[in-house]
Amino acid sequence: MIRTCAISVMMSFALSVLLGPIIIPFLRRLKVGQTVREDGPQTHLKKTGTPTMGGILILFAVLVTSLLFMKDYPKIVPVLFLTFGFGLVGFLDDYIKVVLKRSMGLRAWQKFTGQFLVTAIFVYYLLHYTDISLAMRVPFCPGRYLDFGMFHIPILFFIILGTVNGVNFTDGLDGLAASVTVIVAVFFSVMAIGTKSGIEPVTCAVAGALMGFLLFNVHPASVFMGDTGSLALGGFVAASACLLQMPLYIAIVGFIYLIEVASVILQVSFYKWSGGRRILKMAPLHHHFELSGWSETRIVTLFSMITALLCLIALLG
């Protein structure tokens, strides 16, 4: 098992490192550059034109690595499905934005419909083609599970869609989403090994791919993952938690995702309720820190440290 994990991490890392100098110039030649919001932090304007859709690099490394273990580890299939399903929705969104030059990408209803369908297929597969219970482990209560009965499926939809969009909102600074998620991937890898769940090849592959991707994504980034990467990573986090019966743990290990999406909801709601006033200088939360004078690297370091500490706390649970 440890040998499998080591091979997964090293192979996925090597693939992402080797593919970076090939894919990034290719994306640059295609002119799939990022369009930066003019109403965003002014320091981001210099990022205009930086290649996006770099999530392709992550997904390719994960897929090739996972294919080697799929026969012996069939439980990685639903994890790959949710990862690549959401990745496809993100790819379509990115393609429309940067290739077809439609700034808004997919319309809100189109994006939600795609996410809903991918989630529905995943949940249906879990219910009818696996022996995995939908009961959820209760943090800090060993051996205790919560079964929501008839409400289990809508709650699962809420958790999956919330997680995916939380990761999407987190992807706003160089290396932020990748740094936070690589730590979460390591946490799920430890849990997968400890519980012998059979998904450790893909959790380790994601960790390795993200480590390689960070070589090109840390500040100043030479490539962005785009929605292709951020939605895919959200799908990975949600799927791994479901296969491990740990959706409730996302609130702990994915706390950064939670506060990022919550900051947007609170900002928009308060703005409408108060007639134009704001709680934060800008949402999501990382932009508030930026406008408060924090550097990107400082914010990424803080959010990563918080995630690492919370993952250690979750392990105690």
C-alpha positions in Angstrom: 0.0 0.0 0.0 2.8 2.4 0.9 4.6 1.5 -2.3 1.5 2.3 -4.3 1.1 5.7 -2.6 4.8 6.5 -3.2 4.6 5.6 -6.9 1.3 7.6 -7.3 2.8 10.7 -5.7 6.2 10.6 -7.6 4.7 9.7 -11.0 2.0 12.4 -10.8 4.5 14.9 -9.6 7.0 14.0 -12.4 4.2 14.2 -15.1 3.1 17.6 -14.0 6.6 19.0 -13.8 7.5 17.6 -17.2 4.3 18.7 -18.9 4.4 22.2 -17.5 7.1 23.5 -20.0 5.1 21.9 -22.8 1.5 22.8 -21.9 2.1 26.4 -20.7 3.7 27.7 -23.9 1.0 25.9 -25.8 -1.7 27.7 -23.9 0.2 31.0 -24.4 0.3 30.4 -28.2 -3.5 29.7 -28.1 -3.8 33.1 -26.4 -5.9 31.7 -23.6 -4.9 34.4 -21.3 -6.6 35.4 -18.1 -8.9 38.5 -18.2 -8.6 40.3 -14.9 -11.6 42.2 -13.4 -11.1 45.9 -13.5 -13.0 46.3 -10.3 -10.7 43.9 -8.5 -7.4 44.6 -6.7 -5.3 46.9 -9.0 -2.2 44.8 -8.4 -3.9 42.0 -10.3 -4.1 44.0 -13.6 -0.5 43.0 -14.4 -1.7 39.4 -14.5 -3.8 40.0 -17.5 -2.8 37.6 -20.3 -1.3 35.0 -18.0 -2.3 31.6 -19.5 -5.2 30.0 -17.8 -6.8 26.5 -18.1 -3.7 25.1 -16.4 -6.0 22.6 -14.7 -5.5 20.5 -17.8 -2.0 19.8 -16.6 -3.3 18.6 -13.2 -6.0 16.5 -14.7 -3.7 14.8 -17.2 -1.2 13.9 -14.5 -3.9 12.5 -12.2 -5.6 10.5 -15.0 -2.4 8.8 -16.4 -1.3 7.9 -12.9 -4.7 6.6 -11.8 -5.1 4.4 -14.9 -2.2 2.3 -13.7 -4.1 1.4 -10.5 -7.7 1.4 -11.7 -7.9 -2.4 -12.1 -6.7 -3.1 -8.5 -8.4 -0.1 -7.0 -11.9 0.2 -8.6 -13.1 2.6 -5.9 -11.1 5.4 -7.5 -13.5 5.4 -10.4 -16.2 7.5 -8.7 -13.6 9.9 -7.4 -12.2 10.3 -10.9 -15.7 10.7 -12.3 -16.6 13.6 -10.0 -13.2 15.2 -10.4 -13.3 15.1 -14.2 -17.1 15.8 -14.4 -16.7 19.1 -12.6 -13.4 19.6 -14.5 -15.4 19.4 -17.8 -17.9 22.0 -16.6 -15.0 24.2 -15.7 -13.3 23.6 -19.0 -16.4 24.7 -20.9 -16.6 27.8 -18.8 -13.0 28.7 -19.4 -13.2 27.9 -23.1 -16.2 30.2 -23.6 -14.4 33.0 -21.6 -10.9 32.9 -23.1 -11.4 31.3 -26.6 -14.8 32.5 -27.6 -14.2 35.8 -25.7 -17.5 35.8 -23.9 -16.5 37.3 -20.6 -19.1 35.7 -18.4 -18.4 32.2 -19.6 -21.2 29.7 -19.1 -24.5 31.3 -17.9 -25.3 30.8 -14.3 -28.1 28.3 -15.1 -25.9 26.4 -17.5 -23.1 26.0 -15.0 -25.5 25.0 -12.2 -27.3 22.5 -14.5 -23.9 20.9 -15.4 -22.8 20.7 -11.7 -26.2 19.3 -10.7 -26.1 16.6 -13.4 -22.6 15.5 -12.5 -23.5 15.3 -8.8 -26.7 13.3 -9.6 -24.8 10.7 -11.6 -22.2 10.4 -8.8 -24.8 9.9 -6.1 -26.8 7.5 -8.2 -23.6 5.5 -8.7 -22.8 5.4 -5.0 -26.3 4.2 -4.2 -26.6 1.5 -6.9 -23.1 0.3 -7.8 -21.1 0.5 -4.6 -21.4 -0.9 -1.1 -20.5 2.5 0.5 -22.9 3.7 3.1 -24.1 7.3 2.9 -24.0 7.5 6.7 -21.4 10.1 7.7 -18.7 9.7 10.3 -19.1 12.1 13.2 -15.9 14.1 14.0 -14.4 13.4 17.4 -16.8 10.5 18.0 -15.0 7.4 16.9 -17.4 4.7 15.6 -20.4 7.2 15.5 -22.2 7.8 12.3 -25.0 10.2 11.3 -27.8 8.8 9.0 -30.1 11.5 7.8 -32.6 9.0 6.3 -34.7 10.6 3.6 -32.8 13.9 3.8 -29.4 12.2 3.2 -29.4 12.8 -0.6 -30.3 16.5 -0.6 -27.8 17.1 2.2 -25.1 15.3 0.1 -26.0 17.5 -2.9 -25.6 20.6 -0.7 -22.2 19.4 0.6 -20.9 18.5 -2.8 -22.0 21.6 -4.6 -21.0 23.8 -1.7 -17.5 22.3 -1.6 -17.0 22.6 -5.4 -18.0 26.3 -5.4 -16.0 27.0 -2.3 -12.8 25.7 -4.0 -13.7 27.8 -7.0 -14.0 31.0 -4.9 -10.7 30.1 -3.2 -8.9 30.2 -6.6 -8.1 33.9 -6.6 -4.5 34.3 -5.7 -1.3 32.8 -7.1 -1.0 29.3 -5.5 -3.8 29.7 -3.0 -6.2 27.0 -4.2 -3.4 24.6 -5.0 -1.6 25.1 -1.7 -4.7 24.6 0.4 -5.9 21.6 -1.6 -2.6 19.8 -1.6 -2.7 19.7 2.2 -6.3 18.5 2.1 -5.3 15.8 -0.4 -2.5 14.6 2.0 -5.1 14.4 4.8 -7.4 12.3 2.7 -4.4 10.1 1.6 -3.6 9.4 5.3 -7.2 8.6 6.0 -7.5 6.4 2.9 -4.4 4.4 4.0 -5.6 4.2 7.6 -9.1 3.0 6.7 -8.0 0.8 3.8 -10.6 2.5 1.7 -9.0 1.8 -1.7 -8.9 5.4 -3.0 -5.4 6.2 -1.9 -3.9 6.0 -5.5 -6.0 8.9 -6.6 -5.7 11.0 -3.5 -1.9 10.6 -3.7 -1.9 11.3 -7.4 -3.7 14.6 -6.8 -1.2 15.6 -4.1 1.7 14.9 -6.4 0.1 16.7 -9.4 -0.5 19.8 -7.2 3.0 19.8 -5.9 4.3 19.8 -9.5 1.7 22.4 -10.6 2.7 24.8 -7.7 6.2 25.1 -9.3 4.4 27.1 -12.1 1.6 28.6 -10.0 3.3 30.2 -7.0 3.6 34.0 -7.1 4.3 35.3 -9.6 2.3 32.6 -11.4 3.2 31.6 -15.0 -0.1 29.8 -15.3 -3.5 29.7 -13.6 -5.6 26.6 -13.1 -8.8 28.3 -14.2 -12.3 26.9 -13.5 -11.0 23.7 -15.2 -8.7 23.1 -12.2 -10.7 24.7 -9.4 -14.0 22.9 -10.1 -12.1 19.7 -10.6 -10.4 20.0 -7.3 -13.7 20.8 -5.6 -15.1 17.6 -7.1 -12.0 15.6 -5.9 -12.4 16.9 -2.3 -16.1 16.2 -2.2 -15.7 12.7 -3.8 -12.9 11.7 -1.5 -14.9 12.7 1.6 -17.9 10.8 0.4 -16.0 7.6 -0.3 -14.4 7.8 3.1 -17.8 8.6 4.7 -16.3 11.9 5.9 -18.4 14.7 4.3 -18.8 16.3 7.7 -15.0 16.6 8.0 -15.0 19.1 5.0 -16.2 21.8 7.4 -12.9 21.2 9.3 -10.2 20.4 6.7 -12.0 22.6 4.1 -12.6 25.5 6.4 -10.9 27.9 4.0 -13.3 26.9 1.3 -16.1 27.4 3.7 -15.2 30.9 4.8 -14.4 32.0 1.2 -17.9 31.1 -0.1 -19.5 32.3 3.1 -17.7 35.7 2.7 -19.2 36.1 -0.8 -22.7 35.2 0.4 -22.5 37.6 3.4 -21.1 40.4 1.3 -23.8 40.1 -1.4 -26.6 39.7 1.1 -25.5 42.6 3.3 -25.0 44.8 0.2 -28.6 44.2 -0.9 -30.1 44.5 2.6 -28.2 47.7 3.6 -28.7 49.4 0.3 -25.0 49.5 -0.8 -22.9 49.1 2.3 -20.2 46.3 2.6 -18.9 44.1 5.4 -15.6 43.4 3.6 -13.5 45.7 1.4 -14.0 43.0 -1.3 -15.1 39.4 -1.5 -14.0 36.6 -1.4 -12.1 37.0 1.8 -8.6 36.8 0.4 -9.3 40.0 -1.6 -10.3 41.8 1.7 -6.8 40.9 3.1 -5.2 42.1 -0.1 -6.9 45.5 0.1 -5.9 45.7 3.7 -2.3 45.7 2.7 -1.4 42.0 2.9 0.8 40.5 0.1 -0.4 37.5 -1.8 2.3 35.2 -0.4 1.4 36.2 3.1 -2.2 35.4 2.6 -1.4 32.0 0.9 0.9 31.1 3.8 -1.7 32.0 6.4 -4.5 30.1 4.7 -2.2 27.1 4.1 -1.1 27.1 7.8 -4.7 27.2 9.0 -5.5 24.3 6.7 -2.6 22.2 7.9 -3.4 22.8 11.6 -7.1 22.0 11.0 -6.1 18.8 9.2 -4.1 17.7 12.2 -7.0 18.5 14.4 -9.3 16.4 12.1 -6.9 13.5 12.4 -7.4 13.6 16.1 -11.1 13.2 15.4 
